[in-house]
Each structure stands twice: as structure tokens, then as C-alpha cells.
Amino acid sequence: MSHAIVTSGLSKRYRLGDRVHYGRLTESLANAASRLTARRRPAGDAEYLWALRDVTLEVEQGEVLGFIGRNGAGKSTLLKLLSRITEPTAGEARIRGKVGSLLEVGTGFHPELTGRENVYLSGAILGMRRAETRAKFDQIVEFADVGTFIDTPVKRYSSGMQVRLGFAVAAHLETEILMVDEVLSVGDAEFQRRCLAKIEDVSRGGGRTILFVSHNMQSVRTLCHRAAYLANGELVGLDESTRVVRDYLEHAAVGSPERTWDDPLRRPGDDDIRLVAVRVTDDGLTVEITVDVLNPTAGIAVGFDLESSDGTSLLTSYQLDAQDPPPLRPGLTTFRATLPQSLFDDGSFLISPRIVHHNGVVVAHEQGAVSFDVVNDQGPRGSRHIHRAGPLAVPVAWESENA
């Protein structure tokens, strides 16, 4: 079988303090102005970050390859290099076939053009004739569920609408290689389900090569033949997906019910809000998440994913479900959520804290930041003397009736 992608020593280095943006003239001009007015450092005093270092891998045609790792591990940087959005500092990547990618909200869309115009523009960029795009147009609009707004400029779309249309375009137009980043988490549960089903369909039915970045280990195991594990910009694992996911989770879980990020500059988040600590207490299995609000921030939700030790998603919860959350005041804020201990069967569990904008954009997500064990020690007359399969022990009401 021939290769769709071959990389050799692929590396990307950024200078700390530089703002990294891709593709817009206004952003390039702003960055140039910033460099002109910035205080110059001595030539030998520059600080650099290797976002990706010496990554060598081969992807077969028709393969579905998953990419896993913590935030900042280099997953998104690798896909940007393979999509030709940015150039490598060192190494090379050889790609055979047209590439469709969905790496960020609104990737490839011109904000002033309508949804319809952007669909045809995307087709033209991929080298498709107008008739070929027209043949797929109705399927794209139906999948994206933006029919009412298809002739509205994309800049007026919500992030969820942009992602739906972006994925529909990438999945339905005739590309040999499809790259999808964690941006699918912006959509609602039903849309995510349809996206995963579509990925499975185009990989198995259409023979397309797919690179899939996700924090959802269950999806990676289900969809991907193999998985690549990235850590600190380096490829540390590449094997059958179930094995790589297991290795990753063993390293991701720190084996402690508490984790604190002491260095303010390395706390997960952005310029407005950052994670400070997450812990699980014995007080009724209470999850505590402490954040540092740096600027008055509106539209932020703080929550967590609960997973079993093998990465199966069990629950996602946020501190509120309001469409327009109230602003958070600057300073440290601790959120607490209590889970009923009677819900759990014996086993080990992971907590992955999240900070998310109300439009679905993920600010921080720390996979398996803490772990905890549940041991139910009821006596032989207790309800646990019968073994139960599965991680949850949900009370179920039973009754019987004689015939």
C-alpha cells in the first residue's frame, strides 16, 4: 500500500512573545508593526519554543490516524504544517493528494462572503469544477443545518454554525486527505455524533486518509486504526490505537487526586482566565476547580469530564448551562461540584477540567489532570456482594409481578 503522508524530522520553532496568526493580511501588518515598535533584545538573548521536534512518521492511503496528547503537545502544530498553513523550521513533509482540513473555527472561510460563496470558493481552492461543487452543495447545506443562513455573510455566523459548515465542506468535497482538529467539540452532542459517523463513513466507504485530533479517547479507539501520542512536541508513541491510548492515560493520570499549576505563565488557559488547581476531595467526591481570572471575563463556563481509567467518557458537567453566563470577576475563584459516591462501582476514574467560552471554543482542557479510586467496602449483606460489570452503579428500581 502506498503512503499518503510521509514526514521526516518535521520541526517547528516559535520565538516566545511573538504572536502567531495565520493567513490574514491585517494580522501580518499588525505583527510587523509590533516588531518595529518592540524593544529589541540582544541577538543571543532570544527565547524559543520548539512546538514540534523531529517528527517522523508514515500514513498509509485510506488510514485513519488519531493524534492524542495534552494541550501544547504539538498536535495542532503538526496538522497546520501538513495543511501548509505554516512552514516547518526543519524537516519535510511529502503529501500525496488534495487536503481538506478543519483546524480552527472558520478555517478557510472569507468572513465577508456568504456561506454559499464560501462553499464554492472552498471547492475552487481544492481544484474542483463548479459543477462538481454544485453536485455536493445540497448535501453540504443539509448536513451543516444552515439553510436559512446560507446567503448570510459568514462573519455573522456563530462559531457553532461556522464549524458545522466547515466540517460539511471538508467532509463532502472530493479530497483524498481529511484533517480534523478538536474543533468538533464546539458542536452540540447530536452534531458531534453525526460528524463521527461521517468520518467513519468516508474512511471506510470512500477510502480517504483521515488525521483526527481528539481528547475523546473512546472516539480515537473506535475510529482510528493507529494513534500517535505527542508530548512536549515529540512523537513518543505510534501504534495500534487501543495500546497507545492505554499508554497515554497511564502517563496523563498523575496518580493523585490533586494537581496545582504553580507557575502563572504555564497555567493552562489564555490571557483572560487560567487554571490554577483541580482536586477531588473525600467529602462526597467533590470536584474543586480553581481558576485565576486575569480580566473581567464574560461568557465563560468551567467544568470537567469524568472518565473511566480506560478513557471512556462517562460525564461532562459545567457550573452553569446558561447561554450567556455572567462575567467572572478578577481574582481566584473556586468552583465545586459534588458527585454521589453511590453512583460509582469499584474502580479508578479520571477528572479532566475544562474552561470553555459559551460559544464552544475551548480555552483549556487538561486530559486526566487528576485521578481517584473508589472502593466500596460494604459487608456481605450489602448490595455490592454481587459483582457488577461496568464503572457505574446506578440504583435501578425493580419490581416483580406474579403471572
C-alpha positions in Angstrom: 0.0 0.0 0.0 1.3 3.5 -0.9 1.8 6.3 1.5 -0.5 9.4 1.6 1.8 11.3 4.0 5.5 10.9 4.9 7.3 13.2 7.3 11.0 13.3 8.1 12.4 15.2 11.0 9.5 17.7 10.9 10.1 20.5 13.4 8.6 23.9 14.2 10.1 26.6 16.4 8.5 29.8 17.6 10.1 32.8 19.3 8.5 33.4 22.7 6.5 36.6 22.7 5.7 36.6 19.0 2.0 36.5 18.2 1.3 33.6 15.9 -1.5 34.1 13.4 -2.1 32.5 10.0 -3.1 33.9 6.7 -4.8 37.3 7.2 -3.1 40.4 5.7 -4.3 42.6 8.6 -2.8 40.3 11.2 0.5 40.2 9.2 0.6 44.0 9.2 -0.2 44.2 12.9 2.6 41.7 13.7 5.0 43.7 11.5 4.1 46.9 13.3 4.5 45.2 16.7 8.0 44.0 15.8 9.0 47.5 14.6 7.9 49.2 17.9 9.0 46.4 20.3 12.1 46.8 22.4 14.9 44.8 20.8 16.6 42.0 22.7 20.3 41.3 22.3 20.8 38.8 19.5 21.9 36.0 21.7 19.1 36.6 24.3 16.2 35.3 22.3 14.0 32.6 23.9 12.4 29.9 21.6 9.9 27.2 22.0 10.0 24.0 19.9 6.3 23.3 19.3 7.3 20.3 17.3 10.6 18.5 17.1 11.9 15.8 14.8 8.6 14.1 14.0 9.0 11.2 11.5 6.0 9.1 10.5 4.3 7.5 7.6 0.5 7.4 7.0 -0.9 4.9 4.6 -3.6 5.8 2.0 -7.0 5.2 3.4 -5.7 5.0 7.0 -7.5 6.8 9.9 -4.7 8.0 12.3 -5.6 9.6 15.6 -3.4 12.1 17.4 -3.5 12.4 21.2 -1.7 14.3 23.9 -2.0 17.1 26.3 -2.7 20.7 25.3 0.5 22.1 23.9 1.9 18.7 22.9 2.2 19.7 19.3 -0.9 18.1 17.7 -2.4 21.2 16.2 1.0 22.5 15.1 1.6 19.2 13.2 -1.7 19.5 11.4 -1.0 23.1 10.4 2.3 22.0 8.9 0.7 19.2 7.0 -2.1 21.6 5.8 0.6 24.0 4.6 -0.9 26.8 6.8 2.6 27.3 8.2 6.1 26.3 7.2 8.4 24.0 9.1 11.6 25.2 10.8 13.3 22.0 9.8 12.4 18.7 8.2 9.9 18.0 5.4 6.5 16.5 4.7 5.5 14.8 1.5 1.8 14.7 0.9 0.0 12.8 -1.9 -3.5 14.1 -2.7 -5.7 17.1 -2.1 -6.1 18.1 1.6 -9.3 19.2 3.3 -8.9 20.5 6.8 -10.9 21.8 9.7 -8.4 23.0 12.3 -10.0 26.2 13.7 -13.4 27.8 13.7 -13.9 29.3 10.3 -10.8 27.7 8.7 -10.6 28.7 5.1 -13.7 30.9 5.1 -13.7 34.6 4.0 -15.8 36.4 6.6 -17.3 38.9 4.2 -18.6 36.2 1.8 -21.8 34.3 2.3 -22.0 30.6 3.2 -22.9 29.8 -0.3 -20.0 31.8 -1.8 -17.5 30.2 0.7 -18.7 26.7 -0.3 -17.9 27.4 -3.9 -14.6 29.2 -3.0 -13.5 26.2 -1.0 -14.2 23.9 -4.0 -12.3 26.2 -6.3 -9.3 26.2 -3.9 -9.3 22.4 -4.0 -9.3 22.5 -7.8 -12.9 21.3 -8.2 -15.0 22.4 -11.1 -18.1 24.5 -10.2 -20.4 21.7 -11.4 -18.6 19.2 -9.0 -19.2 21.6 -6.1 -22.8 22.2 -7.2 -23.4 18.4 -7.1 -22.4 18.3 -3.5 -24.0 21.6 -2.4 -27.4 20.4 -1.2 -25.7 17.6 0.9 -23.3 20.2 2.5 -26.1 22.6 3.4 -28.3 19.8 4.8 -25.5 18.4 6.9 -24.5 21.8 8.2 -28.1 22.7 9.0 -27.5 26.4 8.0 -30.1 26.5 5.2 -31.8 29.7 6.5 -28.4 31.5 6.7 -26.7 30.1 3.6 -26.8 33.5 1.9 -25.7 35.4 5.0 -22.1 36.5 5.4 -20.1 34.0 7.4 -18.9 36.8 9.8 -22.5 36.8 11.2 -22.4 33.1 11.9 -22.0 31.8 15.4 -18.9 29.7 16.0 -21.1 26.6 16.0 -22.6 27.4 12.6 -19.1 28.1 11.2 -17.9 24.7 12.5 -20.9 22.9 11.1 -20.4 24.4 7.7 -16.6 24.0 7.8 -16.9 20.3 8.6 -19.6 19.7 6.0 -17.4 21.3 3.3 -14.3 19.4 4.3 -16.2 16.1 4.6 -18.3 16.3 1.4 -15.9 17.8 -1.1 -13.6 15.4 -3.0 -10.3 15.4 -1.1 -8.1 12.5 -0.6 -6.9 13.6 2.8 -9.1 15.0 5.6 -7.6 16.6 8.7 -9.9 17.3 11.7 -8.8 19.0 14.9 -10.6 19.1 18.3 -12.7 22.0 16.9 -15.6 19.5 16.7 -16.1 19.9 20.4 -17.8 23.3 19.5 -20.9 21.5 18.2 -23.7 20.0 20.3 -23.8 16.3 21.1 -26.0 15.4 18.1 -23.7 17.2 15.7 -20.7 15.5 17.2 -22.4 12.2 16.7 -23.1 12.9 13.1 -19.6 14.1 12.5 -18.1 11.0 13.9 -20.4 8.8 11.8 -19.5 10.8 8.7 -15.8 10.4 9.5 -16.3 6.6 9.8 -18.3 6.6 6.6 -15.8 8.5 4.4 -12.9 6.4 5.7 -14.4 3.0 5.2 -16.6 3.7 2.2 -14.6 6.3 0.4 -11.1 5.2 1.3 -10.0 8.7 2.3 -7.0 9.2 4.6 -8.0 10.9 7.8 -5.9 12.6 10.6 -8.1 13.0 13.7 -7.0 15.1 16.7 -9.2 14.5 19.8 -9.3 14.4 23.6 -12.1 11.8 23.4 -10.2 8.5 23.8 -13.3 6.5 23.1 -13.6 8.1 19.7 -10.0 7.6 18.9 -10.2 3.9 19.8 -13.4 3.4 17.7 -12.4 5.4 14.6 -8.7 5.1 14.3 -6.6 2.1 13.2 -3.5 3.6 14.8 -2.8 6.5 17.1 0.2 8.9 17.5 1.0 10.1 21.0 2.7 13.5 21.2 4.3 15.0 24.3 6.3 18.3 24.5 6.4 18.5 20.7 7.9 15.0 20.3 6.4 11.8 18.9 6.6 9.3 21.9 4.2 6.6 20.7 2.8 5.3 17.4 1.0 2.0 17.4 -2.4 0.3 17.5 -4.9 2.9 18.9 -6.0 0.9 21.9 -2.4 0.3 23.1 -1.4 4.0 22.6 -4.5 5.3 24.4 -3.7 3.0 27.3 -0.1 4.2 27.5 -1.2 7.8 27.2 -3.7 7.5 30.0 -1.2 5.9 32.3 1.1 8.9 31.8 -1.8 11.5 31.7 -3.2 10.5 35.1 -0.8 11.8 37.7 -2.0 9.1 40.2 -3.0 11.8 42.6 -6.4 13.4 43.5 -4.9 16.9 43.3 -2.9 18.9 40.9 -1.7 22.5 41.1 -0.1 24.7 38.4 2.3 26.9 40.5 3.9 28.8 37.6 1.4 31.5 36.5 3.0 31.6 33.0 2.5 27.9 32.5 -1.1 27.6 33.7 -3.5 26.3 31.1 -5.7 29.0 29.6 -5.4 32.3 27.8 -4.9 36.0 28.6 -8.2 36.3 30.4 -8.5 33.1 32.6 -6.2 30.3 33.6 -6.4 27.0 35.6 -4.7 27.1 39.0 -5.7 23.8 40.6 -8.0 20.8 40.5 -8.7 18.3 43.2 -11.0 15.6 44.3 -11.9 15.5 48.0 -13.4 12.7 50.0 -16.2 14.9 51.1 -18.9 13.1 49.0 -16.5 13.0 46.0 -16.3 16.7 45.5 -14.5 18.1 42.4 -12.9 21.5 43.1 -11.6 23.6 40.2 -9.7 26.9 41.0 -9.2 29.4 38.2 -7.4 32.8 38.1 -9.5 35.4 36.3 -7.0 38.0 34.9 -9.5 40.2 33.2 -13.3 40.7 33.7 -14.5 37.8 31.6 -18.0 37.1 30.3 -19.3 34.0 28.6 -17.0 31.5 30.4 -18.1 28.1 31.7 -15.9 26.0 34.0 -16.4 22.3 34.1 -14.9 18.8 33.8 -15.0 15.5 32.0 -15.4 12.3 34.1 -13.7 9.3 32.5 -13.0 5.7 33.5 -9.4 4.5 33.6 -9.5 3.3 30.0 -10.6 6.7 28.7 -14.3 6.0 28.3 -16.3 9.2 28.7 -18.9 9.0 31.5 -20.0 12.5 32.1 -19.3 16.1 31.2 -20.6 18.8 33.5 -20.3 22.6 33.8 -21.0 25.1 36.6 -23.9 26.5 34.6 -25.8 25.9 31.4 -26.9 29.5 30.7 -26.5 30.7 27.1 -25.0 34.0 28.4 -23.0 33.3 31.6 -22.4 36.3 33.9 -18.9 37.8 33.9 -16.3 36.4 36.3 -14.6 39.0 38.5 -10.8 39.2 38.5 -9.0 37.1 41.1 -9.1 33.5 42.3 -12.4 31.6 42.1 -13.1 28.0 43.1 -15.9 26.0 41.7 -17.2 22.9 43.5 -19.3 20.0 42.2 -20.3 17.1 44.3 -20.9 13.6 42.8 -22.9 11.0 44.7 -20.4 8.3 45.7 -23.2 5.7 45.4 -23.0 6.3 41.7 -19.7 4.6 41.3 -18.7 0.9 41.3 -15.2 -0.1 42.3 -12.5 1.3 40.0 -10.3 4.2 39.0 -11.5 7.4 37.5 -10.1 10.5 35.8 -11.1 14.1 36.0 -10.2 16.4 33.1 -11.0 20.1 33.9 -12.3 22.4 31.2 -12.7 26.1 30.6 -15.0 26.9 27.7 -16.4 30.0 26.1 -20.2 30.0 25.8 -19.8 29.7 22.0 -18.0 26.4 22.5 -14.3 27.5 22.0 -12.2 25.5 24.4 -9.8 27.8 26.4 -8.2 24.9 28.5 -8.7 21.2 28.7 -6.3 19.1 30.8 -6.7 15.4 30.0 -6.6 13.2 33.1 -5.3 16.0 35.3 -6.2 14.1 38.5 -7.4 10.6 39.3 -9.2 8.9 42.1 -10.1 5.4 43.2 -13.4 4.2 44.5 -13.5 1.2 46.9 -16.9 0.1 48.2 -16.3 -1.8 51.4 -19.8 -2.9 52.3 -20.1 -6.2 54.1 -21.5 -9.4 52.7 -25.1 -8.2 53.4 -24.6 -5.1 51.5 -25.7 -4.5 47.9 -22.2 -5.0 46.5 -21.8 -8.7 47.2 -23.0 -9.3 43.6 -20.3 -8.4 41.1 -21.4 -5.6 38.7 -19.7 -5.1 35.4 -19.0 -1.5 34.3 -17.8 1.6 36.1 -21.2 2.9 37.3 -23.5 1.5 40.0 -26.7 3.4 39.2 -29.6 2.5 41.5 -32.4 0.9 39.4 -35.9 0.4 40.7 -37.0 -3.3 40.3 -40.4 -4.8 40.9 -41.9 -8.2 40.2 -45.4 -9.5 39.4 -46.7 -13.0 39.6 -48.5 -14.2 36.5 
